[in-house]
Structure formats: structure tokens, C-alpha cells
């Protein structure tokens, strides 16, 4: 295998590898680091590789697992909610490739739940349930038997159930619900907010590490969330612009090129079950590419 051939084959695998890493890490920048490290290991490898795609998937999974374990301790002092780095699209004129990426997106709510799993559970679930990797290939990565790997995935699956948006609700319907939410927020209409919020809705805010005044524990319940929105969000609602956030209806707040907040919504039926507000500057997208290319660092 020549280096030129390896480079070409690796680039073919890159979208898949980034998808694996993003589902493992919930961070676009860390995912890119994991994929780059996989390339370095491939470039240094002298042994024969029968299945390059499988080999690279395993390597990225191992790297992501190590990164996941290393950052757990770093989160102990995190104030407020830790939310994933969002994949945001603001351009309706998507290319077929971008549409495919968005259709295969992982919602913020699911990524939040994946954060509650142990690293082993997350790896087993992501590789098996999302990418159909057999348990006998997963087991060596986590130093378990295939049976134990299957049990980890099963536990993860039970935790994950119910965390995703209702896939029967298409993006147009989601947008209608979000627009109703934004209109009620702009108008300061408490009753209208309650109409679009699920009784058990959860509102999470990620303002970044440290003691930011925006950092706070999740707020739960329609009345509490509506009160919080009216107290702090009404003045910001006029600056919200519709966007796709991880494949679902969402919004960016501020200048389109450099928003100061991204909001993701999880919609089930005609109600919002989760609102995820990200203001951490390190996680906000920058839309500085050429016109017509709306997806920001999509995985």
C-alpha cells in the first residue's frame, strides 16, 4: 500500500470516522483531533491491514474512549449543564451531501443522554446500535467479553430510550412549534408558552466552564421554564433566527455570521420537550464560508 493510496482511502473514510468520533465525544473539535490521530497511527503502521475501514473505526473508537475517560475528571467542577458542540445549518439551499449529513444527525437531547453513560456503555451503544459493529469486535476495545459488551449496550439502550425527538415530526412541523415558541417569547405571552411546552420540559444552559452568570442547573417543568423564558429570554427573542441544529428545528441568536447563542429544541408531537441553550463561545459556530454553504463543520 503506497502512502498516496492510503491518503485517498483515508479521505474516503473520514466522514464515517468523524461521525463515530462525534457520537462518542459530542465535540466537533475533539472529533477532528481523534480522526487526525487515527491518520497519524495509520501512517506509522507497518502491519498488513485486511479491512482498512474496520481498522480505522476501531482506532478512532479507542482514541475517543481514551479522550472520553480523560475528560470526566475535568467536568467535576463544571457549573451548569454541559452540552455538546452543535452542528448548525442556517442556509435553506442545501446540497444533497449536506442534506444527507443532516438526515443522519444526532439530536442534542440524545447526545446529552449519552453523556450520562459510562465510557464503556457509550462505546458499545454507539458502535453497535449506530454503526452495526459486531460485539466480538467491540469487546477487545473495552477489554470485555462479547457477552459483557452486549450487556453494556443493552443498559445504554434502556437509558437512551425516549431521549430522541419524535422522528414522526418532520422539520417543517418542528419549525412551526418553534416559531410559536419564539412568538410567545417575543410577546411575553405566558399562556401561549405553556401551550407549546411539554409539562415535563427541561431547559438546559451551557455557558462554558467557570462561574459564568449564565450557568445554572437544568430547569424542569413547563411553568418554571416559561417563567425563566419570560424573565430572561424575551429581550433576546427578537434576535433569534431559525436554523437547523443537529438536524432539528432550532435557532441562532445574534448576528448570523457570529451568533452569541445557539438554541436546540426537542419536539415530540406538538410540544417542546427540551430546550438546549449554548452560549459557550468555544462551542458556537462561525459561518464564514462562501454563500450557499450553510452547514458549519457538519459531521
Buried (B, 14 or more C-beta within 10 A) or exposed (E): EEEEEBEEBBEEBBBBBBBBBBBBBBBBEBBBBBBEBBBEBBEEEEEEBEEBEEBBBBBBBBBBBEBBEEEEEEEEEEBBBBBBBBBBBBBEEBEEEBEEBBEEBBBBBBBBBBBEBBBBBBBBBBBBBBEEBEBEBBBEBBEBEBEBBBBBBBBBBEBBEEBBBBEEBEBEBBBBBBBBBBBBBBEBBBEBBBBBBBEEBBBBBBBBBEEBEBBBEBBEBBEBBBBBBBEEBBEBBEBBBBBBBBBBBBBBBBEEEEBEBBBBBBBBEBBBBBBBBBBBEEBBBEBEEEEEBBBBBBB
